[in-house]
Amino acid sequence: MKCKIYKLYLNRSFFFATGLWALINNAGVNFLGDIDFCTMDMYHKIMNVNLFGMVQTTKAFLPHLRKSKGTVLYKSNLLSDL
């Protein structure tokens, strides 16, 4: 599904006219609790969103950012999902 979203964006006519100037990665999830009470599934969800989601998004748009000499901004927030 994520690849479909990227393709939909890249097919927009304004994208080809202006190029991709910046990519802002602003996704994050967090679980509060002692390590004893957090499951490995919780840690996998955190890593999938906070790390791998940002990497996947950046890799999808990187060729277009390079072409237009754009930039990437990574934002993290400790209280992102409260």
Secondary structure, DSSP 4 states (H G I P E B T S, - for coil): -HHHHHHHHHT-HHHHHH---EEEE-------S-TTT--HHHHHHHHIIIIIIHHHHHHHHHHHHHHTT-EEEE---TTTT-
